[in-house]
Structures are given as structure tokens and as C-alpha cells.
């Protein structure tokens, strides 16, 4: 049986007696509701974060007491508000939401890991998690960023969604956007937002994307996440596992 064939335990399916006497690790997928070009659905980040969390949990079945919380589908996406469909709650609200969620959840859970699918959440996410850790609560966060991935709605995310929800991908609408390294675009992204840099909302090129590549990327992320969970080494910024790569940091966009 493949690991992903094992159904993870979902918090939404449980009753309170199911959790009495337990101190599970809770995985909370964190995504966004934001534009992903003309071809990908608005919930792309949430779908990916949930899939990675569930696959990692399946790999750890029988090793750890793990529960998957309902995903948080709204995040800090101010850099994408030039496009209809984007819903951003901003950094202040997201930080407060994650802080209070963590405080409540960790009254009965042993550990909390936020599995983040949207780079724009990082500022408030890291702040919330380090705050919780400062209150002696065992929380951490982990980013869904495959090595060598492009920035937004390009080949990486298109491949992931062709594997996870192909019916929602409008491949006939896919267009290339700015393909320069994000580091070179950062000043413009902050000043002009994503729409000012890419009229179609794509930072990368979806050409060549496919479900097979999406499967490889998902497996790679799930393997790394499962390994990092077992090691449980948390940085001073609350990040589980290796230090944050600059690519992850610059994807934040810096708005609201």
C-alpha cells in the first residue's frame, strides 16, 4: 500500500472523547484565497498545503499521534489584490488568528505545526509562532516550497494542481509571465504589486507542466516534511527543519 493511501486522522471527523488522554501533534494547513494566473484556481495554495500535510501524516502513521486540522484558507495576500477573487485578511489579522488558534489548540494538543502554502503569509506566521514559543508552547511552521520552484502560477504550481485537481486547471488559458528571478523583481513587486509586474498574475512559465512532475514534487515535499517532523528541530524564527531559503522569504511580497 502506498503511504498516501492511508487516510490521515482529521480533526473535523473526531469527537472530544476521541482526543481525551491524548497529546497529538496537529498539522494545520495554511493557504490563501488569491489569484493564480488565468489558469489556476484561487485556492491553489490551500490545496497544496493540505495535500503535503496529509501525505506526510500518512508516512508517519504508526510512528506518531498526528491529527490534520481543517485548513485556514485565508491569508495575507495584499500583493495580489489587484486581481478580482483575491481575499486578504492582512498580516495583523493573520498573526492574531494564528496566535489565538495556537493558544486554544495547544491547551489539549502536544504540538502544533503550521504547514504553509503561501509565501506572503511568512511575516505574520513567523511572528505568531515565535510568540507562541515565547509562551512555552511547542509550535513551529514549515513552508511548501520544492527546490528550484518558480515563484507564482508557473510550471511548479501548475504541475502540482494538474496532479491534485486537474479539472480546475484551465490549461488553454495558461500564459507565461515574468521569468526573471524573484530577487530581481522584489523592489517592483513591493512598489507596484504583482499586477504591476505581471498583468496576468504569473511569475514564471507554466509551459511543460504535467501531473507526473506534480507527483514528484509532492512526494519530495512530503518526504522532507515527514523527516523534519521526526527530527523536530525548530529555528529561532519558529521554522521546522532547515533555515529558510532566501527564495521563500522574498516570495512574501511585503504588502498589508
LINNOR-V133908 format. One line per field, one symbol per residue. phi: phi as a letter, one per 40 degrees, with the letter a starting at -180 (. if undefined). psi: psi as a letter, one per 20 degrees, with the letter a starting at -180 (. if undefined). burial: b if it has 9 or more other ideal C-beta (glycine too) atoms within 8 Angstrom, else e. A space follows every 10 residues. Layout:
BEGIN
phi=???
psi=???
burial=???
END
This chain:
BEGIN
phi=.cdccccccb dcccbcccbc gbbccbcbcb babacbgcbb cccdcccccc cccccccccb dgbbcbbccd cccbbcbdcb ccbchcbbcg cccccccccc cccccccbcc abbcccbbdc cccccccccc cccccgbcba baccbcdgcc cagccccccc ccccaccccc ccccbcbcbc dddccdcccc cbgccccbdc gbbhbcdgca cccdcccccc cccccccccc cfbbcccgcc gcdccddccc ccggbf
psi=pqhiipprpp hhirrhhhip jqmrpppopp crnqqlriiq qhkghggggg gggggghhhj pihqoqpoqp qoipbokhij iipqhpopir ggggggghgh gggghjhhqh qpooopiohi igghghgggh gghijkpnqr qppnoqpjqr gokbhghggg hhghmhiipm hiipqqbpjq qhhhigghgg hirhhhhohi jpnaoipiqr hghggggggg ghggggghgh hmpprhjjpp bqqpqhgggi ihhjq.
burial=eebeeeebbb beebeeeebe eeebbbbbbb bbbbbbbbbb bbbbbbbbbb bbbbbbbbbb beeeebbbbe bbebbbbbbb bebeebebbb beebbbbbbe bbbebbeebe bbbbbbbbbb bbbbbbbbbb bbbeeebebb bbbbbbeebb ebbbbbbbbb bbbbebeebb eeebbbbbbe ebeebbebbb eebbbbbbee bbbbbbeebe bebbbebbbb bbbbbbbbbb ebeebeebbb beebeebbbb bbbebe
END
